[in-house]
Amino acid sequence: MEIGIDSFAAILPDPATGKPPSPTDRMADLLDEVEVADRAGLDVFGIGEHHRAEFLDSAPVIILAAAAARTSRIRLTSAVTVLSAADPVRIFQEFATLDLIARGRAEIIVGRGSFGEAYPLFGLDPRDYDDLFAEKLDLLLKLNETTYPIWKGRFRPALEGQGIYPRPHQPRLPVWVGVGGTPQSFARAGTLGLPLMVAIIGGTFERFRPLVDLYREAGKSAGHDPEKLKVGIHAMGFVGETDMAARDAFFPGWAHLTGRIGRERGWPPPSRQQFDAMAGPEGAFLIGDPATVAAKMLQANETLGGVARITFQMSTASLETAAMKRSIELLGSEVAPIIRNALVATDRTGKTI
């Protein structure tokens, strides 16, 4: 199992003063976090894409390129690229360039986005939400296979064999599909035989098992090797010295962002009781001391029938700079060895832990 971190480059107000850090300082802290993750031996670091005031990740490839220049081994990915609102040719060129800088460590996770701001911003009709994604994913995959694509669609000019440069360092860029809870999205990823990244930002892991099964069944029906149908999880997560320390570091930022977004969507205000339930044994938050977090990761792996990657969404704890870096260190030095040893034991015995 690969273990990593996703960041939305959240910029949150200090609870005491109500003032956020400067964007320059927050970006510097974020790049420091990627360096810490690289040194800690984590496998992957992802940067999201949003076009909102509370996030600094509207141009994730630039952040990833800066991270590539400061790291040596960690894989660097989007989390996710809002492909529906972008030109696949430009996306491919940007990530191919990143792959050259990173010497083969770039990946793309593509999705439709959980916010709608990108569509009017780039002159697109939100009613074409899914059609845009399906067409642009088709083109992106074509670009990954050939330098001189012949392609025609509805939403951009046709390609008639123009060369698409540069080509990446890797033979092909790894492309994952990021999904929420829509069955059609799971089935599409399986039919295409692409690895799946599931955003589980609340509730329980169990409720996603039928959707993951749908993905695997669609992939099998389409003739894809089951070994290539990888499932990843993007989850709220944070590691502290104790369960309470981890929750206390994570909760204020989570409550602020969840409350702000919830007001836009008509959700009730978040509570500490609700948060603690999701961080508890039955919830999908991977928050606690190393033993607690490792146990929940192994539980998620068993519940979903095998997980190839788990990435921690830690952005809401970004005000606690020292705690953030310590959390990343604990994830690499204490959580990861527990997971790897347990999964090696599982392989040897043939039993699920």
GULOKOL-750114 format. One record per residue (C-alpha): residue in three letters; x, y, z. Coordinates in pm, whole numbers. Layout:
% GULOKOL-750114
aa: ALA	X: X	Y: Y	Z: Z
...
//
This chain:
% GULOKOL-750114
aa: MET	X: 0	Y: 0	Z: 0
aa: GLU	X: 128	Y: 346	Z: -93
aa: ILE	X: 85	Y: 617	Z: 170
aa: GLY	X: 81	Y: 988	Z: 103
aa: ILE	X: -64	Y: 1331	Z: 160
aa: ASP	X: -298	Y: 1558	Z: -36
aa: SER	X: -313	Y: 1932	Z: 16
aa: PHE	X: -554	Y: 2198	Z: -101
aa: ALA	X: -313	Y: 2472	Z: 12
aa: ALA	X: -582	Y: 2596	Z: 250
aa: ILE	X: -528	Y: 2942	Z: 394
aa: LEU	X: -717	Y: 2964	Z: 722
aa: PRO	X: -770	Y: 3245	Z: 973
aa: ASP	X: -603	Y: 3224	Z: 1311
aa: PRO	X: -879	Y: 3140	Z: 1564
aa: ALA	X: -742	Y: 3398	Z: 1809
aa: THR	X: -695	Y: 3694	Z: 1571
aa: GLY	X: -923	Y: 3606	Z: 1281
aa: LYS	X: -637	Y: 3688	Z: 1043
aa: PRO	X: -495	Y: 3439	Z: 793
aa: PRO	X: -123	Y: 3401	Z: 725
aa: SER	X: 11	Y: 3571	Z: 417
aa: PRO	X: -27	Y: 3364	Z: 98
aa: THR	X: 351	Y: 3382	Z: 53
aa: ASP	X: 415	Y: 3232	Z: 398
aa: ARG	X: 149	Y: 2964	Z: 351
aa: MET	X: 302	Y: 2859	Z: 19
aa: ALA	X: 647	Y: 2840	Z: 178
aa: ASP	X: 508	Y: 2618	Z: 454
aa: LEU	X: 341	Y: 2394	Z: 197
aa: LEU	X: 666	Y: 2336	Z: 7
aa: ASP	X: 836	Y: 2262	Z: 338
aa: GLU	X: 568	Y: 1999	Z: 402
aa: VAL	X: 644	Y: 1827	Z: 72
aa: GLU	X: 1013	Y: 1818	Z: 161
aa: VAL	X: 933	Y: 1667	Z: 502
aa: ALA	X: 714	Y: 1402	Z: 334
aa: ASP	X: 996	Y: 1316	Z: 94
aa: ARG	X: 1247	Y: 1276	Z: 379
aa: ALA	X: 996	Y: 1074	Z: 582
aa: GLY	X: 976	Y: 813	Z: 307
aa: LEU	X: 614	Y: 871	Z: 205
aa: ASP	X: 515	Y: 758	Z: -142
aa: VAL	X: 311	Y: 1043	Z: -289
aa: PHE	X: 212	Y: 1407	Z: -240
aa: GLY	X: -90	Y: 1554	Z: -418
aa: ILE	X: -205	Y: 1912	Z: -475
aa: GLY	X: -572	Y: 1984	Z: -541
aa: GLU	X: -729	Y: 2241	Z: -771
aa: HIS	X: -975	Y: 2505	Z: -655
aa: HIS	X: -1067	Y: 2854	Z: -766
aa: ARG	X: -1179	Y: 2992	Z: -430
aa: ALA	X: -1045	Y: 3246	Z: -181
aa: GLU	X: -972	Y: 2991	Z: 93
aa: PHE	X: -733	Y: 2784	Z: -122
aa: LEU	X: -407	Y: 2868	Z: -302
aa: ASP	X: -409	Y: 2574	Z: -545
aa: SER	X: -562	Y: 2720	Z: -861
aa: ALA	X: -238	Y: 2638	Z: -1050
aa: PRO	X: -134	Y: 2304	Z: -897
aa: VAL	X: 125	Y: 2211	Z: -1160
aa: ILE	X: 334	Y: 2515	Z: -1065
aa: ILE	X: 331	Y: 2408	Z: -699
aa: LEU	X: 420	Y: 2052	Z: -797
aa: ALA	X: 707	Y: 2172	Z: -1017
aa: ALA	X: 848	Y: 2374	Z: -726
aa: ALA	X: 813	Y: 2063	Z: -509
aa: ALA	X: 987	Y: 1850	Z: -773
aa: ALA	X: 1291	Y: 2075	Z: -760
aa: ARG	X: 1313	Y: 2030	Z: -382
aa: THR	X: 1255	Y: 1653	Z: -358
aa: SER	X: 1417	Y: 1339	Z: -493
aa: ARG	X: 1189	Y: 1035	Z: -458
aa: ILE	X: 828	Y: 1114	Z: -368
aa: ARG	X: 571	Y: 1089	Z: -647
aa: LEU	X: 388	Y: 1413	Z: -728
aa: THR	X: 28	Y: 1424	Z: -842
aa: SER	X: -278	Y: 1641	Z: -877
aa: ALA	X: -564	Y: 1580	Z: -636
aa: VAL	X: -763	Y: 1636	Z: -855
aa: THR	X: -719	Y: 1816	Z: -1188
aa: VAL	X: -1061	Y: 1956	Z: -1286
aa: LEU	X: -1035	Y: 1815	Z: -1636
aa: SER	X: -1388	Y: 1917	Z: -1738
aa: ALA	X: -1285	Y: 2285	Z: -1719
aa: ALA	X: -943	Y: 2251	Z: -1882
aa: ASP	X: -786	Y: 2189	Z: -2222
aa: PRO	X: -649	Y: 1832	Z: -2220
aa: VAL	X: -368	Y: 1929	Z: -2456
aa: ARG	X: -244	Y: 2195	Z: -2216
aa: ILE	X: -290	Y: 1964	Z: -1916
aa: PHE	X: -84	Y: 1694	Z: -2086
aa: GLN	X: 192	Y: 1940	Z: -2178
aa: GLU	X: 207	Y: 2077	Z: -1823
aa: PHE	X: 225	Y: 1735	Z: -1658
aa: ALA	X: 473	Y: 1605	Z: -1917
aa: THR	X: 694	Y: 1903	Z: -1834
aa: LEU	X: 651	Y: 1830	Z: -1462
aa: ASP	X: 750	Y: 1471	Z: -1531
aa: LEU	X: 1072	Y: 1586	Z: -1696
aa: ILE	X: 1156	Y: 1810	Z: -1399
aa: ALA	X: 1072	Y: 1529	Z: -1155
aa: ARG	X: 1252	Y: 1262	Z: -1362
aa: GLY	X: 947	Y: 1038	Z: -1390
aa: ARG	X: 761	Y: 1107	Z: -1066
aa: ALA	X: 451	Y: 1286	Z: -1204
aa: GLU	X: 96	Y: 1152	Z: -1204
aa: ILE	X: -249	Y: 1295	Z: -1279
aa: ILE	X: -573	Y: 1235	Z: -1092
aa: VAL	X: -855	Y: 1373	Z: -1306
aa: GLY	X: -1208	Y: 1453	Z: -1198
aa: ARG	X: -1505	Y: 1681	Z: -1249
aa: GLY	X: -1448	Y: 1882	Z: -932
aa: SER	X: -1666	Y: 1916	Z: -624
aa: PHE	X: -1709	Y: 2293	Z: -669
aa: GLY	X: -1864	Y: 2467	Z: -967
aa: GLU	X: -1656	Y: 2787	Z: -985
aa: ALA	X: -1428	Y: 2666	Z: -1264
aa: TYR	X: -1708	Y: 2632	Z: -1521
aa: PRO	X: -1824	Y: 2995	Z: -1549
aa: LEU	X: -1468	Y: 3113	Z: -1485
aa: PHE	X: -1352	Y: 2943	Z: -1805
aa: GLY	X: -1670	Y: 3010	Z: -2005
aa: LEU	X: -1822	Y: 2662	Z: -1979
aa: ASP	X: -2181	Y: 2555	Z: -1921
aa: PRO	X: -2221	Y: 2358	Z: -1594
aa: ARG	X: -2498	Y: 2161	Z: -1761
aa: ASP	X: -2228	Y: 1997	Z: -1973
aa: TYR	X: -2051	Y: 1884	Z: -1654
aa: ASP	X: -2033	Y: 1513	Z: -1736
aa: ASP	X: -2013	Y: 1533	Z: -2116
aa: LEU	X: -1715	Y: 1768	Z: -2085
aa: PHE	X: -1535	Y: 1524	Z: -1857
aa: ALA	X: -1603	Y: 1216	Z: -2070
aa: GLU	X: -1482	Y: 1383	Z: -2389
aa: LYS	X: -1176	Y: 1544	Z: -2235
aa: LEU	X: -1071	Y: 1225	Z: -2060
aa: ASP	X: -1093	Y: 1045	Z: -2393
aa: LEU	X: -861	Y: 1305	Z: -2546
aa: LEU	X: -616	Y: 1301	Z: -2255
aa: LEU	X: -581	Y: 925	Z: -2280
aa: LYS	X: -527	Y: 957	Z: -2655
aa: LEU	X: -251	Y: 1213	Z: -2600
aa: ASN	X: -86	Y: 977	Z: -2352
aa: GLU	X: -66	Y: 708	Z: -2619
aa: THR	X: 47	Y: 900	Z: -2926
aa: THR	X: 247	Y: 1210	Z: -3015
aa: TYR	X: 43	Y: 1281	Z: -3330
aa: PRO	X: -325	Y: 1229	Z: -3235
aa: ILE	X: -616	Y: 1220	Z: -3476
aa: TRP	X: -919	Y: 1320	Z: -3270
aa: LYS	X: -1251	Y: 1502	Z: -3298
aa: GLY	X: -1503	Y: 1609	Z: -3032
aa: ARG	X: -1770	Y: 1866	Z: -2944
aa: PHE	X: -1593	Y: 2101	Z: -2707
aa: ARG	X: -1259	Y: 2185	Z: -2869
aa: PRO	X: -1112	Y: 2201	Z: -3220
aa: ALA	X: -1019	Y: 1870	Z: -3379
aa: LEU	X: -662	Y: 1741	Z: -3381
aa: GLU	X: -536	Y: 1628	Z: -3719
aa: GLY	X: -196	Y: 1487	Z: -3638
aa: GLN	X: -30	Y: 1791	Z: -3481
aa: GLY	X: 263	Y: 1698	Z: -3261
aa: ILE	X: 199	Y: 1726	Z: -2886
aa: TYR	X: 517	Y: 1816	Z: -2699
aa: PRO	X: 703	Y: 1764	Z: -2475
aa: ARG	X: 665	Y: 1395	Z: -2412
aa: PRO	X: 703	Y: 1284	Z: -2048
aa: HIS	X: 1004	Y: 1111	Z: -1895
aa: GLN	X: 786	Y: 804	Z: -1828
aa: PRO	X: 658	Y: 606	Z: -2128
aa: ARG	X: 309	Y: 719	Z: -2022
aa: LEU	X: 181	Y: 947	Z: -1748
aa: PRO	X: -12	Y: 751	Z: -1484
aa: VAL	X: -375	Y: 873	Z: -1498
aa: TRP	X: -614	Y: 802	Z: -1210
aa: VAL	X: -984	Y: 891	Z: -1197
aa: GLY	X: -1098	Y: 1078	Z: -887
aa: VAL	X: -1456	Y: 1003	Z: -783
aa: GLY	X: -1703	Y: 1096	Z: -510
aa: GLY	X: -2019	Y: 892	Z: -474
aa: THR	X: -2169	Y: 871	Z: -824
aa: PRO	X: -2209	Y: 509	Z: -946
aa: GLN	X: -2161	Y: 612	Z: -1310
aa: SER	X: -1818	Y: 753	Z: -1227
aa: PHE	X: -1705	Y: 427	Z: -1063
aa: ALA	X: -1834	Y: 224	Z: -1357
aa: ARG	X: -1666	Y: 452	Z: -1612
aa: ALA	X: -1326	Y: 421	Z: -1443
aa: GLY	X: -1361	Y: 42	Z: -1438
aa: THR	X: -1466	Y: 22	Z: -1802
aa: LEU	X: -1162	Y: 228	Z: -1900
aa: GLY	X: -935	Y: 18	Z: -1679
aa: LEU	X: -799	Y: 322	Z: -1497
aa: PRO	X: -695	Y: 330	Z: -1131
aa: LEU	X: -956	Y: 481	Z: -900
aa: MET	X: -910	Y: 743	Z: -627
aa: VAL	X: -1215	Y: 761	Z: -398
aa: ALA	X: -1274	Y: 1080	Z: -198
aa: ILE	X: -1411	Y: 965	Z: 139
aa: ILE	X: -1448	Y: 1283	Z: 339
aa: GLY	X: -1709	Y: 1163	Z: 588
aa: GLY	X: -1938	Y: 878	Z: 682
aa: THR	X: -1793	Y: 527	Z: 686
aa: PHE	X: -1574	Y: 317	Z: 460
aa: GLU	X: -1842	Y: 46	Z: 443
aa: ARG	X: -2083	Y: 256	Z: 242
aa: PHE	X: -1833	Y: 276	Z: -45
aa: ARG	X: -1786	Y: -101	Z: -78
aa: PRO	X: -2077	Y: -148	Z: -324
aa: LEU	X: -1938	Y: 131	Z: -543
aa: VAL	X: -1586	Y: -15	Z: -536
aa: ASP	X: -1735	Y: -354	Z: -627
aa: LEU	X: -1916	Y: -186	Z: -917
aa: TYR	X: -1582	Y: -46	Z: -1038
aa: ARG	X: -1416	Y: -386	Z: -1023
aa: GLU	X: -1708	Y: -559	Z: -1193
aa: ALA	X: -1711	Y: -300	Z: -1474
aa: GLY	X: -1339	Y: -346	Z: -1523
aa: LYS	X: -1369	Y: -723	Z: -1532
aa: SER	X: -1657	Y: -706	Z: -1780
aa: ALA	X: -1445	Y: -481	Z: -2004
aa: GLY	X: -1166	Y: -740	Z: -2002
aa: HIS	X: -916	Y: -560	Z: -1781
aa: ASP	X: -672	Y: -746	Z: -1559
aa: PRO	X: -809	Y: -728	Z: -1201
aa: GLU	X: -453	Y: -663	Z: -1077
aa: LYS	X: -451	Y: -334	Z: -1269
aa: LEU	X: -781	Y: -210	Z: -1122
aa: LYS	X: -620	Y: -25	Z: -832
aa: VAL	X: -828	Y: 150	Z: -566
aa: GLY	X: -702	Y: 447	Z: -368
aa: ILE	X: -860	Y: 645	Z: -84
aa: HIS	X: -838	Y: 1018	Z: -22
aa: ALA	X: -948	Y: 1074	Z: 340
aa: MET	X: -935	Y: 1333	Z: 613
aa: GLY	X: -635	Y: 1236	Z: 821
aa: PHE	X: -386	Y: 1358	Z: 1078
aa: VAL	X: -136	Y: 1187	Z: 1310
aa: GLY	X: -52	Y: 1319	Z: 1657
aa: GLU	X: 133	Y: 1200	Z: 1963
aa: THR	X: -206	Y: 1110	Z: 2113
aa: ASP	X: -557	Y: 1073	Z: 1977
aa: MET	X: -670	Y: 1391	Z: 2152
aa: ALA	X: -371	Y: 1596	Z: 2034
aa: ALA	X: -442	Y: 1495	Z: 1675
aa: ARG	X: -810	Y: 1584	Z: 1703
aa: ASP	X: -741	Y: 1917	Z: 1870
aa: ALA	X: -492	Y: 2017	Z: 1599
aa: PHE	X: -727	Y: 1920	Z: 1316
aa: PHE	X: -1069	Y: 2028	Z: 1440
aa: PRO	X: -1053	Y: 2413	Z: 1429
aa: GLY	X: -957	Y: 2435	Z: 1063
aa: TRP	X: -1195	Y: 2154	Z: 967
aa: ALA	X: -1483	Y: 2326	Z: 1145
aa: HIS	X: -1402	Y: 2659	Z: 979
aa: LEU	X: -1389	Y: 2521	Z: 624
aa: THR	X: -1677	Y: 2278	Z: 667
aa: GLY	X: -1890	Y: 2554	Z: 818
aa: ARG	X: -1811	Y: 2798	Z: 538
aa: ILE	X: -1882	Y: 2550	Z: 261
aa: GLY	X: -2182	Y: 2415	Z: 449
aa: ARG	X: -2344	Y: 2758	Z: 462
aa: GLU	X: -2322	Y: 2775	Z: 82
aa: ARG	X: -2482	Y: 2433	Z: 46
aa: GLY	X: -2742	Y: 2456	Z: 320
aa: TRP	X: -2577	Y: 2212	Z: 560
aa: PRO	X: -2616	Y: 2247	Z: 938
aa: PRO	X: -2315	Y: 2388	Z: 1125
aa: PRO	X: -2052	Y: 2123	Z: 1209
aa: SER	X: -2007	Y: 2024	Z: 1573
aa: ARG	X: -1724	Y: 1875	Z: 1777
aa: GLN	X: -1950	Y: 1582	Z: 1858
aa: GLN	X: -1998	Y: 1511	Z: 1486
aa: PHE	X: -1624	Y: 1543	Z: 1429
aa: ASP	X: -1534	Y: 1309	Z: 1716
aa: ALA	X: -1777	Y: 1048	Z: 1583
aa: MET	X: -1608	Y: 1052	Z: 1241
aa: ALA	X: -1267	Y: 1032	Z: 1409
aa: GLY	X: -1390	Y: 740	Z: 1622
aa: PRO	X: -1371	Y: 367	Z: 1546
aa: GLU	X: -1664	Y: 363	Z: 1302
aa: GLY	X: -1594	Y: 689	Z: 1119
aa: ALA	X: -1384	Y: 747	Z: 807
aa: PHE	X: -1148	Y: 1010	Z: 951
aa: LEU	X: -792	Y: 877	Z: 991
aa: ILE	X: -712	Y: 1095	Z: 1290
aa: GLY	X: -529	Y: 986	Z: 1605
aa: ASP	X: -199	Y: 851	Z: 1733
aa: PRO	X: 6	Y: 620	Z: 1507
aa: ALA	X: -151	Y: 299	Z: 1635
aa: THR	X: -506	Y: 434	Z: 1598
aa: VAL	X: -444	Y: 561	Z: 1246
aa: ALA	X: -272	Y: 242	Z: 1132
aa: ALA	X: -557	Y: 29	Z: 1266
aa: LYS	X: -815	Y: 234	Z: 1076
aa: MET	X: -611	Y: 216	Z: 757
aa: LEU	X: -597	Y: -162	Z: 783
aa: GLN	X: -970	Y: -164	Z: 852
aa: ALA	X: -1032	Y: 40	Z: 538
aa: ASN	X: -811	Y: -196	Z: 337
aa: GLU	X: -1012	Y: -496	Z: 454
aa: THR	X: -1351	Y: -328	Z: 416
aa: LEU	X: -1287	Y: -224	Z: 56
aa: GLY	X: -1130	Y: -552	Z: -50
aa: GLY	X: -777	Y: -419	Z: -87
aa: VAL	X: -648	Y: -64	Z: -122
aa: ALA	X: -341	Y: 31	Z: -326
aa: ARG	X: -300	Y: 385	Z: -192
aa: ILE	X: -426	Y: 600	Z: 97
aa: THR	X: -363	Y: 975	Z: 96
aa: PHE	X: -428	Y: 1201	Z: 393
aa: GLN	X: -606	Y: 1532	Z: 348
aa: MET	X: -431	Y: 1740	Z: 616
aa: SER	X: -492	Y: 2094	Z: 488
aa: THR	X: -730	Y: 2198	Z: 762
aa: ALA	X: -455	Y: 2161	Z: 1023
aa: SER	X: -225	Y: 2400	Z: 836
aa: LEU	X: -233	Y: 2667	Z: 1110
aa: GLU	X: -46	Y: 2425	Z: 1336
aa: THR	X: 276	Y: 2439	Z: 1132
aa: ALA	X: 492	Y: 2241	Z: 1376
aa: ALA	X: 215	Y: 1986	Z: 1432
aa: MET	X: 170	Y: 1948	Z: 1056
aa: LYS	X: 536	Y: 1864	Z: 1002
aa: ARG	X: 540	Y: 1632	Z: 1303
aa: SER	X: 228	Y: 1458	Z: 1170
aa: ILE	X: 399	Y: 1397	Z: 836
aa: GLU	X: 705	Y: 1258	Z: 1014
aa: LEU	X: 490	Y: 1026	Z: 1228
aa: LEU	X: 303	Y: 905	Z: 920
aa: GLY	X: 630	Y: 806	Z: 757
aa: SER	X: 828	Y: 683	Z: 1058
aa: GLU	X: 561	Y: 509	Z: 1268
aa: VAL	X: 238	Y: 452	Z: 1074
aa: ALA	X: 391	Y: 334	Z: 746
aa: PRO	X: 604	Y: 57	Z: 906
aa: ILE	X: 298	Y: -80	Z: 1090
aa: ILE	X: 102	Y: -93	Z: 765
aa: ARG	X: 382	Y: -249	Z: 562
aa: ASN	X: 460	Y: -513	Z: 822
aa: ALA	X: 93	Y: -603	Z: 860
aa: LEU	X: 37	Y: -635	Z: 487
aa: VAL	X: 349	Y: -848	Z: 446
aa: ALA	X: 213	Y: -1075	Z: 720
aa: THR	X: -122	Y: -1089	Z: 538
aa: ASP	X: 47	Y: -1193	Z: 213
aa: ARG	X: 243	Y: -1468	Z: 388
aa: THR	X: -54	Y: -1620	Z: 571
aa: GLY	X: -319	Y: -1554	Z: 309
aa: LYS	X: -546	Y: -1418	Z: 577
aa: THR	X: -698	Y: -1074	Z: 598
aa: ILE	X: -587	Y: -870	Z: 900
//
